[in-house]
Amino acid sequence: MKIDLNFKNDDNIFALHEADTPYLSFRALDELSIFPNAFTTRHGGVSEGWLSSLNLTLKKEGETREHILENFRRVAESAGFDMERMVLSDQTHTTNVREVTEADAGKGLLRSSDFESVDGLVTNVPGITLVTFYADCVPLYIADPVHKAIGLSHSGWRGTVGRMGEITLRKMSELYGTEPKDVVCCVGPSICRDCFEVGPEVSEEFRDSFPETCHKDIILGPSFNEAGEEKYHIDLWKANELIFRMAGVRPEHISVTNVCTRCNTDTFWSHRALGTKRGNMAAFLSLRP
């Protein structure tokens, strides 16, 4: 399927796979060869109405389990994942990270899950595919080629203020011996700075969470709208990049998106643009057996 994106891939960050169910992958992960990865679009599925066509979350009015399973089957076929060994998050904008074991295979998709308020997943089990969900928030991919481990985390503005990337790395270090200097990290498609307008209360949370030397790179403003309200713009891409760098990840090992979900609503679901009348995309990350 041919899709158009409102961005330039001059730095070759992404590969665009124009299959029947299209998806993006990070070249930095593709080149390591053992970390299959994907980020879906809103196209190539069977969902109907305002969920048309590739919605990957059952928690939407009018969605059916039959459609969800077929949508996941199509993604698995296009991107080469084992659907029976996918493990799904249960996101509530926390910084909770859970280890995924072989016993968890299929949880959240093919069988019931005991995951509650889990926004980050880590594993070192070959063949397990971690899955998290998005409609403007930031997907964080972490691959450790030395200890053969992966992490995939959902980081909205609350997760970013809470340093979700650092927390995920710390969990991988505790469980698998991961060292930040060895990992490859990717900041995935999400809302850009120009589209992410917030009030002063959110801006203050970022000021409190990040060193003052980082503020000019993350926070733009203030400005005032027609109603005279004070507004700011937050760069979630830069904020998450800085979190990885401050945690010890080498700058050359960090790939940062230039794909805004809000600027590309023909291709991606965006909560800011569409509100609740939308589906969800998903990020996928696996460790090749």
Salt bridges, closest charged atoms under 4 A:
GLU18 OE2 - LYS2 NZ 3.73
GLU63 OE1 - HIS67 ND1 3.27
GLU70 OE2 - ARG73 NH2 2.75
GLU70 OE2 - ARG74 NE 2.89
GLU77 OE1 - ARG73 NH1 3.13
ASP90 OD1 - LYS59 NZ 3.13
GLU102 OE1 - ARG85 NH2 2.32
ASP104 OD1 - ARG98 NH2 3.98
ASP104 OD1 - LYS107 NZ 2.73
ASP114 OD1 - ARG98 NH2 3.36
ASP114 OD1 - LYS107 NZ 3.02
ASP119 OD2 - HIS154 ND1 2.72
ASP144 OD2 - HIS147 ND1 3.09
GLU166 OE1 - ARG163 NH1 3.82
GLU166 OE2 - ARG170 NH2 3.17
GLU179 OE1 - LYS181 NZ 3.86
ASP182 OD1 - LYS181 NZ 3.18
ASP194 OD1 - ARG193 NE 3.89
GLU204 OE2 - ARG207 NE 3.62
ASP217 OD1 - LYS216 NZ 3.61
GLU241 OE1 - LYS238 NZ 3.16
GLU241 OE2 - ARG245 NH1 3.67
